[in-house]
Amino acid sequence: MIIARTAVELRAALDSKAGSVGFVPTMGALHVGHRTLIEKARVENDVVVVSIFVNPTQFLAGEDLSKYPRREEADFKICELSGVNVLFYPEIDSMYGTDEISIKAPDVRGYILEGASRPGHFDGVLTVVMKLLNLVRASRAYFGKKDAQQLSLITQMVKNFFMDVEIIAVDTVRESDGLALSSRNVYLTQEDRVEALKLSASLKRATHLVMQGVRETNVICRVMMDILQPLKVEYVAIVNRRFEAIPEVIIGDTIVLVAARVGSTRLIDNVWM
């Protein structure tokens, strides 16, 4: 496995490889969910590139940038054992200069749900993903469905800017108890973890209601809110794939989303229908 720490080193590493390139961008603290992305990239491509970069521009003031989990040695070993060909591990000054041009998220879809809770967050996400996709020049890039709004906006950015890369959505990976895997799960105490299961429980209940023929989104949201109590819920929403609010569930074109604070930890989860 080649470890590149600058754009020049990354380009040299990629020039030494041939064939299709599968790319998995991450912020490190790798878990089984990331490994699932890497494995899919390895199956579908000749070369697999993983980036580890805790992107400062997507964190708002007061968020957990300084304490975001960092496990360099463990992450490197996971990448090596997972068959990664090139690991891109840049410093901040390799990715950002001063007085830069940046990407702006859409005025509507970039500022609802996650964007409403974290205004400006998606500007930073789209900017760094644009940089990384341009650097890696991947054939395919892999993103988890848990960050559904991020996935939607990245897909739109690639389309709007005529970028020659295929965005691959990969199903959310969960613990045996249903908790969606997240690097931030390490923040949860034992008591918090029990409470965190209310997110996946609310989504499971929403799924059961739909299977029983309930389609009204306001009804489903009310039931989910009851299950989530007494958590500090930031939103429960049911949207179509374009992140437009809908009055009724449309099978094959619906995402049910939830965001809540469990103790001091902010968690998100969703289910695609």
C-alpha positions in Angstrom: 0.0 0.0 0.0 1.3 3.4 -1.0 0.8 6.3 1.5 0.6 9.7 -0.2 0.6 12.9 1.9 0.5 15.5 -0.8 -1.2 16.0 -4.2 2.1 15.4 -5.9 2.7 12.1 -4.1 -0.9 11.1 -4.8 -0.6 11.8 -8.5 2.7 9.8 -8.7 1.2 6.9 -6.9 -1.8 6.8 -9.3 0.4 7.2 -12.3 2.1 4.0 -11.3 -1.2 2.1 -11.4 -3.4 1.0 -14.4 -7.1 0.4 -14.8 -10.3 1.7 -13.2 -10.0 3.5 -9.9 -12.5 3.1 -7.0 -12.4 5.9 -4.4 -13.6 5.9 -0.8 -13.3 9.3 0.9 -13.3 9.1 4.8 -12.5 11.2 7.8 -10.8 8.2 9.5 -11.8 6.3 12.7 -12.6 3.5 10.2 -15.2 0.9 11.1 -17.0 -2.0 9.4 -19.1 0.5 7.4 -16.0 1.9 5.8 -14.6 -1.5 5.2 -17.8 -2.4 3.4 -17.3 0.6 1.1 -13.7 -0.5 0.5 -14.6 -4.1 -0.3 -17.2 -3.0 -2.8 -14.7 -0.6 -4.4 -12.1 -3.5 -4.6 -14.6 -5.8 -6.3 -15.6 -3.3 -8.9 -12.3 -1.7 -9.7 -8.6 -2.4 -10.5 -7.3 0.2 -8.1 -8.7 1.3 -4.7 -7.9 4.7 -3.2 -8.9 5.7 0.3 -8.5 9.2 1.7 -8.4 10.1 5.4 -8.9 13.8 6.0 -10.8 15.4 8.9 -12.1 18.3 6.8 -12.3 21.5 8.9 -14.6 23.4 6.6 -17.6 21.2 7.3 -17.4 21.7 11.0 -19.3 24.6 12.5 -18.1 26.7 15.5 -18.5 24.6 18.7 -18.7 21.3 16.9 -16.3 18.4 17.6 -13.4 19.1 15.1 -10.7 19.2 17.8 -11.9 16.0 19.4 -13.1 14.1 16.4 -11.7 10.5 16.8 -8.3 10.0 15.1 -6.7 6.6 14.9 -3.9 6.8 12.4 -2.2 3.6 13.1 -5.3 1.5 13.3 -6.7 3.1 10.2 -3.6 2.4 8.2 -3.7 -1.2 9.3 -7.4 -1.6 8.3 -6.6 -0.1 4.9 -3.7 -2.4 4.4 -5.6 -5.5 5.4 -8.6 -4.4 3.2 -6.5 -4.4 0.1 -6.3 -0.6 -0.4 -3.7 0.3 -3.1 -3.2 4.0 -2.3 -4.0 5.8 1.0 -4.2 9.6 0.7 -3.5 11.2 4.1 -3.0 14.9 3.5 -2.4 17.7 6.0 -4.7 20.7 6.0 -2.3 23.0 4.1 -2.1 20.4 1.3 -5.8 20.7 0.7 -6.5 24.4 1.4 -4.8 27.7 0.7 -5.9 31.3 1.5 -8.8 33.2 -0.1 -10.0 30.2 -1.9 -12.9 29.7 -4.3 -15.4 27.3 -2.7 -18.5 25.4 -3.7 -21.9 26.5 -2.3 -24.6 24.1 -1.5 -28.1 24.6 -3.2 -30.1 27.3 -1.5 -33.0 25.0 -0.7 -31.8 21.4 -0.4 -28.5 22.5 1.2 -30.2 24.3 4.0 -32.9 21.9 5.1 -32.7 19.0 7.6 -28.9 18.6 8.2 -28.3 22.0 6.5 -30.8 23.7 8.8 -29.2 22.2 11.9 -25.7 22.9 10.6 -25.8 25.9 8.2 -22.8 26.0 5.9 -21.9 22.4 6.6 -22.6 21.2 3.1 -20.6 24.0 1.6 -17.6 22.5 3.3 -18.6 18.9 2.4 -19.0 19.7 -1.3 -15.9 21.8 -1.5 -13.6 19.0 -0.1 -15.3 16.3 -2.1 -14.8 18.3 -5.3 -11.1 18.7 -4.4 -10.7 15.0 -3.7 -12.6 13.8 -6.8 -10.4 16.1 -8.9 -7.3 14.8 -7.3 -8.1 11.1 -7.5 -9.8 11.2 -10.9 -11.8 8.1 -9.8 -13.9 6.0 -12.1 -16.3 5.4 -9.2 -16.6 7.0 -5.7 -18.4 5.2 -2.8 -20.6 6.8 -0.2 -22.8 5.3 2.5 -26.6 5.8 2.5 -26.6 6.8 6.2 -25.5 10.3 5.1 -28.4 10.5 2.7 -28.6 14.2 2.2 -24.8 14.4 1.7 -25.0 11.6 -0.9 -27.8 13.4 -2.7 -26.0 16.7 -2.9 -22.7 15.1 -4.0 -24.6 13.3 -6.8 -26.1 16.6 -7.8 -22.7 18.3 -7.8 -21.2 15.7 -10.0 -24.1 16.1 -12.4 -24.1 19.9 -12.4 -20.4 20.2 -13.0 -20.3 17.4 -15.6 -17.7 15.4 -13.6 -16.6 12.1 -15.1 -17.2 9.9 -12.0 -19.9 7.5 -11.0 -21.3 7.9 -7.5 -22.1 4.6 -5.9 -24.5 4.5 -2.9 -23.9 1.7 -0.4 -26.4 0.4 2.2 -25.9 1.4 5.9 -24.1 -1.1 8.0 -25.5 -1.7 11.5 -24.5 -3.4 14.7 -26.4 -6.5 15.7 -28.7 -4.4 17.9 -29.6 -2.1 15.0 -27.4 0.9 15.8 -26.1 2.4 12.6 -22.3 2.4 12.6 -20.7 5.8 13.0 -17.3 7.1 14.0 -19.1 9.2 16.6 -20.5 6.1 18.4 -17.3 6.1 20.5 -18.6 9.1 22.3 -21.6 7.1 23.6 -21.6 5.9 27.2 -23.2 2.6 28.0 -26.4 4.3 29.0 -26.3 6.6 25.9 -26.0 3.5 23.7 -29.2 2.1 25.0 -31.0 5.4 24.3 -29.4 5.6 20.9 -31.3 2.5 19.8 -34.4 4.6 19.8 -33.3 6.0 16.4 -33.2 2.7 14.6 -36.3 1.5 16.6 -38.3 4.5 15.3 -37.2 3.7 11.7 -38.1 0.1 12.1 -41.5 1.1 13.3 -41.9 3.4 10.4 -41.1 0.5 8.1 -43.6 -1.8 9.7 -46.3 0.9 9.4 -45.7 1.2 5.7 -45.7 -2.6 5.3 -49.1 -2.5 7.1 -50.5 0.0 4.5 -50.0 3.3 6.3 -48.8 5.9 3.8 -49.5 9.2 5.5 -46.2 10.8 6.4 -47.6 12.9 9.2 -49.0 9.8 10.9 -45.7 8.0 10.6 -43.7 11.0 11.9 -45.9 11.2 15.0 -45.4 7.6 15.9 -41.6 8.0 15.4 -41.5 11.0 17.7 -43.3 9.1 20.4 -40.7 6.3 20.2 -37.8 8.8 20.3 -38.9 10.5 23.6 -37.2 11.8 25.7 -34.3 12.4 23.3 -33.6 15.9 22.0 -34.9 15.3 18.5 -33.7 17.8 15.8 -35.9 16.4 13.1 -38.0 13.6 11.9 -38.7 13.9 8.1 -40.0 11.9 5.2 -38.9 13.0 1.8 -38.5 11.7 -1.7 -35.1 11.0 -3.3 -34.9 14.7 -4.3 -35.4 15.7 -0.6 -38.8 17.2 -1.2 -41.4 16.8 1.5 -44.2 14.4 0.6 -47.6 13.9 2.1 -47.5 10.1 1.5 -44.8 7.5 1.2 -44.0 6.5 -2.4 -42.5 3.0 -2.4 -39.2 3.2 -4.3 -38.8 6.9 -3.9 -38.9 7.7 -0.2 -36.3 8.3 2.6 -37.3 8.4 6.3 -34.8 10.4 8.3 -34.1 11.2 11.9 -31.5 13.3 13.8 -31.3 13.5 17.6 -28.9 14.1 20.4 -28.1 11.3 22.7 -26.3 12.7 25.7 -23.8 15.1 24.1 -23.6 13.1 20.9 -25.5 14.0 17.7 -26.6 11.0 15.7 -28.4 10.6 12.4 -30.0 7.6 10.8 -32.5 6.8 8.0 -34.2 4.1 6.0 -34.8 4.1 2.2 -38.1 2.8 1.0 
